[in-house]
């Protein structure tokens, strides 16, 4: 498993992470969930990868196609963090918490990785990358429903830091 995706290929994990991060950072009011949404995303990934010079260029080409104005650090996390148990002071109940440490921005990954193999996977194996992203989203659904993953939380944190 690489970067939270069920694959033994690190390049495919990075490819899926980039698509996942842009998808999750999208403006949900402008890019809504529709029956053909994943077809649209697959076409956007393929066309962006075909014309990209490197992964930086790929991200810049993909963002407008998925209505993503800025990448949100919450969805760029490459290390899910350490899971710990914390006692709720009000009820005494044990709550599972994740220590995510510092926020990440794909800086190290994009500096260290060879961009060409990842771009090749994004272009030639687009369906596989999309399947990896969708698989992770499906695994995250129960966490979203239980309230452990909240999409609006990061925007509030970013606003407080500004």
Buried (B, 14 or more C-beta within 10 A) or exposed (E): EBBBBBBEBBBBBBBBBBBBBBBBBBEEEEBEEEEEEBEEBBEBBBBBBBEBEEBEBBBEBBBEBBBBEEBBBBBBBBEEEEEEEEEEEEEEEEEEEEEBEEBBBBEEBBEEBEBEBBBEBBBEBBEBBBBBBBBBEEEBEEEEEEEEBEEEEBEEBBEEEE
